[in-house]
Amino acid sequence: MFLAIEICLTAIAIALAHIAPELGANWFDKWEKRFGALARRRALAVLSVGILALALRAALLPILPIPEPAIHDEFSHLLLADTLAHGRLANPTHPMWIHFETFHVNQNPTYASMYYPGQGLFLAAGQVFGGHPFWGVWLSVGLMCAAICWMLQGWLPPGWALLGGGLAVMRLALFSYWANTYFGGAVTAIGGRPGAGSVAPNQTKSPRP
């Protein structure tokens, strides 16, 4: 479904570019200047990318509602989230555990997810503060897009960094499985961005945008 939506939107954009290449030229020129001004305010640009990702995904809820878990990994992460949300690190082994074995879940010495706690912590936060683990996914994707923009600012001119953050919003924050499942990817990506951004050379003189 997600791929079909992306293909349709891309096809529409390509068709408009061929049929009416000058369509909205004045409008785009005006917004390019505003885009550049925003990009030069680095902290505001990072914040804007994160908020945009959160706002757009929330706006899509009527047509792309909160997803239902369907894959083994998701249920394992949700078990971890529920465990953490109840103030525990693990659960007692069921006396008849051998009849309840399932994928990606440890039964001994405790009943717990096999995964590291990063994704589960975000899901638990969504469950505790938002009433549903999905809001943890939603938050992690917004933070990831903001972190990508921040990382790119260390390697690219401000305009390109903001554009890269915008592309992350369009590609990852809306229709990807990172934003629409519970086994994630965004939390790991957040962890990788600070290291990449902190060691990058800060380029100050480069071509537009």
C-alpha positions in Angstrom: 0.0 0.0 0.0 2.7 2.4 1.0 4.7 1.7 -2.1 1.6 2.3 -4.3 1.0 5.7 -2.7 4.6 6.7 -3.3 4.5 5.6 -6.9 1.3 7.5 -7.6 2.6 10.7 -6.0 5.9 10.4 -7.9 4.1 9.8 -11.2 1.9 12.8 -10.7 4.9 15.0 -10.0 6.8 13.7 -13.1 3.7 14.2 -15.3 3.3 17.8 -14.1 7.0 18.5 -14.6 6.7 17.5 -18.3 3.3 19.0 -19.0 3.8 22.3 -17.3 7.5 22.9 -16.4 6.8 26.5 -15.5 3.8 25.8 -13.4 4.2 27.7 -10.1 7.6 29.1 -11.0 7.0 32.4 -9.2 5.5 30.6 -6.2 8.5 28.2 -6.0 11.0 31.1 -6.3 9.4 32.9 -3.4 9.4 29.8 -1.2 13.0 29.0 -2.2 14.1 32.3 -0.6 12.1 31.5 2.5 13.6 28.0 2.5 17.1 29.4 2.3 16.5 31.8 5.2 15.1 29.0 7.3 18.1 26.7 6.5 20.6 29.3 7.7 19.0 29.3 11.1 20.3 25.9 11.9 18.6 25.1 15.2 15.3 26.3 13.8 15.7 24.2 10.7 16.3 21.0 12.8 13.3 21.8 14.9 11.1 22.5 11.9 12.0 19.2 10.2 11.1 17.3 13.4 7.8 19.1 13.8 7.0 18.6 10.1 7.5 14.9 10.3 5.2 14.7 13.4 2.5 16.9 12.0 2.3 15.2 8.6 2.1 11.7 10.0 -0.6 12.9 12.5 -2.5 14.5 9.6 -2.5 11.2 7.7 -4.2 9.3 10.5 -7.7 9.5 8.9 -6.4 7.6 5.8 -3.4 5.8 7.4 -4.6 4.9 10.9 -2.6 3.6 13.8 -1.3 0.2 12.6 -2.0 -3.2 14.0 1.0 -5.4 14.7 1.3 -8.4 12.4 4.9 -9.6 12.4 6.7 -11.6 15.1 9.2 -8.9 15.8 6.5 -6.4 16.5 4.9 -8.6 19.2 8.3 -9.0 20.9 8.9 -5.3 21.0 5.4 -4.7 22.3 6.0 -7.3 25.0 9.1 -5.4 26.1 7.2 -2.1 25.9 4.4 -3.4 28.1 7.0 -4.8 30.6 8.8 -1.5 30.9 5.5 0.4 31.1 4.6 -1.6 34.1 7.9 -0.8 35.8 9.6 -4.2 35.2 12.6 -5.3 33.3 11.3 -8.8 32.8 8.4 -11.1 33.8 8.3 -14.3 35.8 8.5 -17.5 33.7 5.0 -19.0 33.3 4.8 -22.5 35.0 3.6 -23.9 31.7 5.9 -21.9 29.5 6.8 -24.8 27.2 3.3 -24.6 25.8 3.5 -20.8 25.1 6.8 -20.6 23.3 6.8 -18.0 20.5 9.2 -16.3 18.1 11.8 -13.7 19.5 10.7 -14.1 23.1 12.7 -15.7 25.9 10.9 -17.9 28.3 13.8 -18.8 30.6 15.3 -17.6 32.9 12.6 -14.9 32.6 9.7 -14.2 30.3 11.0 -11.3 28.2 11.7 -10.0 24.7 15.0 -11.0 23.1 15.6 -7.4 21.8 17.6 -4.5 23.2 15.5 -2.0 25.1 15.8 1.1 22.8 12.7 0.5 20.7 10.8 -0.8 23.7 11.6 2.3 25.7 10.0 4.5 23.0 7.0 2.2 22.7 6.6 2.2 26.5 6.7 6.0 26.6 3.9 6.0 24.0 1.9 3.6 26.0 2.3 5.4 29.3 2.0 9.1 28.1 -0.1 8.7 24.9 -2.2 5.6 25.7 -0.8 3.6 22.8 2.6 2.3 21.8 2.2 3.9 18.3 2.9 7.3 19.7 6.4 6.1 20.7 6.9 5.2 17.0 5.6 8.6 16.0 7.9 10.4 18.3 11.0 8.4 17.3 10.4 9.1 13.6 10.1 12.8 14.3 13.3 12.8 16.3 15.1 10.7 13.6 14.2 13.2 10.9 15.4 16.1 13.0 18.7 14.2 13.8 19.2 13.6 10.1 18.9 17.3 9.3 21.3 18.1 12.2 23.9 15.5 11.0 23.7 16.8 7.4 24.4 20.3 8.6 27.9 19.1 9.6 28.6 17.9 6.0 26.6 20.1 3.7 25.6 23.7 3.1 22.5 24.7 5.2 20.1 24.5 2.3 21.1 21.0 1.2 20.9 19.9 4.9 17.4 21.1 5.2 16.5 19.6 1.9 17.9 16.2 3.1 15.8 16.5 6.2 12.8 17.2 4.1 13.5 14.1 2.0 13.8 12.0 5.1 10.3 13.3 6.2 8.8 12.4 2.8 10.5 9.0 2.5 10.7 7.7 6.0 8.3 9.6 8.3 5.1 9.0 6.3 4.7 5.7 4.4 7.7 3.6 5.3 7.5 0.6 7.6 9.7 2.5 10.1 6.8 4.8 10.7 4.0 2.2 10.4 5.2 -0.8 12.3 6.4 -1.5 15.9 9.8 -3.1 15.1 11.2 0.2 14.1 14.5 1.4 12.7 14.1 5.0 13.6 15.5 4.6 17.1 18.6 2.9 15.7 18.9 5.7 13.2 18.7 8.4 16.0 21.6 6.6 17.7 23.7 6.7 14.5 23.2 10.4 13.7 25.0 12.2 16.6 28.3 10.4 16.0 28.1 11.1 12.2 27.3 14.8 12.8 29.9 15.4 15.5 32.9 14.3 13.4 31.9 15.9 10.2 33.8 18.9 8.8 31.6 22.0 9.1 31.4 23.4 5.5 30.6 27.1 5.3 31.4 28.0 1.7 29.6 25.9 -0.9 27.2 26.3 -3.8 23.5 26.9 -3.4 21.1 26.1 -2.0 
